[in-house]
Amino acid sequence: MRGLDLKQDELFSYTTLEQRIPNDHPLRPLRRLVDTVLASMDRDFDGLYSRRGRASIAPERL
């Protein structure tokens, strides 16, 4: 069973990672590309997980 993508934005920090990284940073376009590819593979990832047991962390979050 895949777990939900829950974020703990409030834990020890008052700014998000998005706020800390400049908009013109070279990794930003790569991040958008990778997020799109992983989102298109979501159904494939779902098939790899059991429907029983404790929820796991999704591979795109690791």
MDTraj code that builds the backbone (N, CA, C; nanometers):
import mdtraj as md
import numpy as np

residues = "MET ARG GLY LEU ASP LEU LYS GLN ASP GLU LEU PHE SER TYR THR THR LEU GLU GLN ARG ILE PRO ASN ASP HIS PRO LEU ARG PRO LEU ARG ARG LEU VAL ASP THR VAL LEU ALA SER MET ASP ARG ASP PHE ASP GLY LEU TYR SER ARG ARG GLY ARG ALA SER ILE ALA PRO GLU ARG LEU".split()
xyz = np.array([
    [0.0856, -0.1161, 0.0000],
    [0.0000, 0.0000, 0.0000],
    [0.0908, 0.1231, 0.0000],
    [0.0661, 0.2154, -0.0912],
    [0.1444, 0.3384, -0.0964],
    [0.0885, 0.4394, 0.0012],
    [0.1771, 0.5047, 0.0712],
    [0.1347, 0.6069, 0.1654],
    [0.1042, 0.7385, 0.0960],
    [0.0381, 0.8247, 0.1669],
    [0.0065, 0.9573, 0.1157],
    [0.1305, 1.0450, 0.1189],
    [0.1332, 1.1449, 0.0333],
    [0.2445, 1.2377, 0.0286],
    [0.2173, 1.3530, 0.1247],
    [0.2398, 1.3256, 0.2520],
    [0.2158, 1.4261, 0.3545],
    [0.3460, 1.4999, 0.3825],
    [0.3397, 1.6315, 0.3859],
    [0.4580, 1.7128, 0.4097],
    [0.4500, 1.7758, 0.5470],
    [0.5637, 1.7856, 0.6126],
    [0.5704, 1.8475, 0.7444],
    [0.6381, 1.9830, 0.7310],
    [0.5694, 2.0777, 0.6708],
    [0.6270, 2.2090, 0.6478],
    [0.6579, 2.2839, 0.7774],
    [0.5861, 2.2563, 0.8822],
    [0.6007, 2.3332, 1.0051],
    [0.7156, 2.2861, 1.0940],
    [0.7774, 2.1770, 1.0646],
    [0.8764, 2.1185, 1.1536],
    [1.0078, 2.1970, 1.1519],
    [1.0342, 2.2759, 1.2548],
    [1.1589, 2.3479, 1.2794],
    [1.1937, 2.4559, 1.1775],
    [1.1135, 2.4788, 1.0783],
    [1.1485, 2.5768, 0.9765],
    [1.0278, 2.6618, 0.9429],
    [1.0537, 2.7870, 0.9179],
    [0.9450, 2.8777, 0.8853],
    [0.9437, 2.9140, 0.7370],
    [1.0401, 2.8625, 0.6631],
    [1.0415, 2.8815, 0.5185],
    [1.0464, 2.7454, 0.4514],
    [0.9858, 2.7366, 0.3349],
    [0.9873, 2.6099, 0.2615],
    [1.1153, 2.5999, 0.1794],
    [1.1443, 2.4811, 0.1353],
    [1.2595, 2.4609, 0.0496],
    [1.2449, 2.5404, -0.0798],
    [1.1219, 2.5503, -0.1295],
    [1.0961, 2.6272, -0.2513],
    [1.1343, 2.7740, -0.2331],
    [1.1150, 2.8272, -0.1134],
    [1.1490, 2.9665, -0.0873],
    [1.3002, 2.9877, -0.0755],
    [1.3719, 2.8845, -0.0401],
    [1.5166, 2.8961, -0.0208],
    [1.5941, 2.8834, -0.1511],
    [1.5386, 2.8174, -0.2497],
    [1.6091, 2.7948, -0.3757],
    [1.5720, 2.9053, -0.4741],
    [1.6707, 2.9727, -0.5298],
    [1.6414, 3.0816, -0.6235],
    [1.5630, 3.0314, -0.7465],
    [1.4785, 3.1188, -0.8003],
    [1.3974, 3.0824, -0.9172],
    [1.4816, 3.0502, -1.0390],
    [1.6004, 3.1063, -1.0492],
    [1.6848, 3.0813, -1.1656],
    [1.7870, 2.9700, -1.1431],
    [1.7699, 2.8931, -1.0360],
    [1.8622, 2.7830, -1.0076],
    [1.8520, 2.6781, -1.1180],
    [1.9653, 2.6225, -1.1633],
    [1.9633, 2.5274, -1.2755],
    [1.8881, 2.3964, -1.2481],
    [1.8674, 2.3625, -1.1237],
    [1.7959, 2.2379, -1.0943],
    [1.6443, 2.2512, -1.1046],
    [1.5929, 2.3716, -1.1063],
    [1.4466, 2.3895, -1.1132],
    [1.3848, 2.3282, -1.2387],
    [1.4379, 2.3519, -1.3595],
    [1.3792, 2.2872, -1.4782],
    [1.3905, 2.1344, -1.4724],
    [1.5018, 2.0861, -1.4173],
    [1.5194, 1.9411, -1.4042],
    [1.4157, 1.8838, -1.3085],
    [1.3887, 1.9541, -1.2010],
    [1.2883, 1.9089, -1.1040],
    [1.1512, 1.8962, -1.1694],
    [1.1129, 1.9941, -1.2509],
    [0.9833, 1.9883, -1.3198],
    [0.9775, 1.8693, -1.4141],
    [1.0871, 1.8446, -1.4854],
    [1.0924, 1.7320, -1.5780],
    [1.0792, 1.5987, -1.5041],
    [1.1558, 1.5829, -1.3981],
    [1.1525, 1.4578, -1.3205],
    [1.0153, 1.4376, -1.2564],
    [0.9558, 1.5429, -1.2023],
    [0.8217, 1.5317, -1.1431],
    [0.7188, 1.4871, -1.2467],
    [0.7297, 1.5388, -1.3690],
    [0.6372, 1.5002, -1.4757],
    [0.6539, 1.3537, -1.5130],
    [0.7780, 1.3096, -1.5263],
    [0.8050, 1.1699, -1.5621],
    [0.7553, 1.0755, -1.4527],
    [0.7864, 1.1081, -1.3281],
    [0.7422, 1.0220, -1.2182],
    [0.5899, 1.0203, -1.2053],
    [0.5256, 1.1323, -1.2295],
    [0.3789, 1.1363, -1.2242],
    [0.3193, 1.0474, -1.3327],
    [0.3833, 1.0420, -1.4492],
    [0.3331, 0.9560, -1.5563],
    [0.3534, 0.8083, -1.5242],
    [0.4425, 0.7774, -1.4318],
    [0.4698, 0.6388, -1.3925],
    [0.3911, 0.5973, -1.2685],
    [0.3031, 0.6829, -1.2209],
    [0.2293, 0.6581, -1.0970],
    [0.1548, 0.5246, -1.0994],
    [0.0898, 0.4930, -1.2093],
    [0.0160, 0.3666, -1.2195],
    [0.1112, 0.2472, -1.2104],
    [0.2288, 0.2597, -1.2709],
    [0.3286, 0.1519, -1.2617],
    [0.3739, 0.1320, -1.1176],
    [0.3986, 0.2419, -1.0480],
    [0.4395, 0.2316, -0.9078],
    [0.3296, 0.1689, -0.8224],
    [0.2051, 0.2068, -0.8465],
    [0.0931, 0.1501, -0.7698],
    [0.0882, -0.0018, -0.7828],
    [0.1203, -0.0529, -0.9001],
    [0.1180, -0.1970, -0.9216],
    [0.2251, -0.2723, -0.8457],
    [0.3260, -0.2030, -0.7987],
    [0.4363, -0.2679, -0.7273],
    [0.4111, -0.2824, -0.5777],
    [0.3060, -0.2202, -0.5294],
    [0.2793, -0.2196, -0.3859],
    [0.1649, -0.3121, -0.3494],
    [0.1766, -0.3723, -0.2338],
    [0.0712, -0.4562, -0.1800],
    [-0.0444, -0.3689, -0.1327],
    [-0.1629, -0.4232, -0.1352],
    [-0.2801, -0.3510, -0.0857],
    [-0.2945, -0.3670, 0.0658],
    [-0.2107, -0.4515, 0.1251],
    [-0.2158, -0.4747, 0.2689],
    [-0.0881, -0.4235, 0.3346],
    [-0.0946, -0.4061, 0.4632],
    [0.0240, -0.3680, 0.5387],
    [0.0373, -0.2186, 0.5585],
    [0.1508, -0.1832, 0.6125],
    [0.1786, -0.0427, 0.6436],
    [0.2094, 0.0341, 0.5156],
    [0.1645, 0.1564, 0.5099],
    [0.1899, 0.2401, 0.3909],
    [0.3385, 0.2695, 0.3779],
    [0.3871, 0.2685, 0.2551],
    [0.5279, 0.2953, 0.2272],
    [0.5457, 0.4375, 0.1752],
    [0.6694, 0.4798, 0.1711],
    [0.7021, 0.6087, 0.1124],
    [0.7127, 0.5890, -0.0379],
    [0.6484, 0.6752, -0.1120],
    [0.6511, 0.6641, -0.2583],
    [0.7931, 0.6841, -0.3099],
    [0.8340, 0.6111, -0.4152],
    [0.9724, 0.6219, -0.4660],
    [1.0096, 0.7639, -0.5069],
    [0.9152, 0.8390, -0.5601],
    [0.9484, 0.9747, -0.6025],
    [0.9779, 1.0673, -0.4847],
    [0.9396, 1.0278, -0.3640],
    [0.9686, 1.1065, -0.2450],
    [1.1005, 1.0642, -0.1807],
    [1.1465, 0.9443, -0.2089],
    [1.2747, 0.8985, -0.1526],
    [1.3867, 0.9693, -0.2216],
])
top = md.Topology()
chain = top.add_chain()
for i, resn in enumerate(residues, 1):
    res = top.add_residue(resn, chain, resSeq=i)
    for name in ("N", "CA", "C"):
        top.add_atom(name, md.element.get_by_symbol(name[0]), res)
traj = md.Trajectory(xyz[None], top)
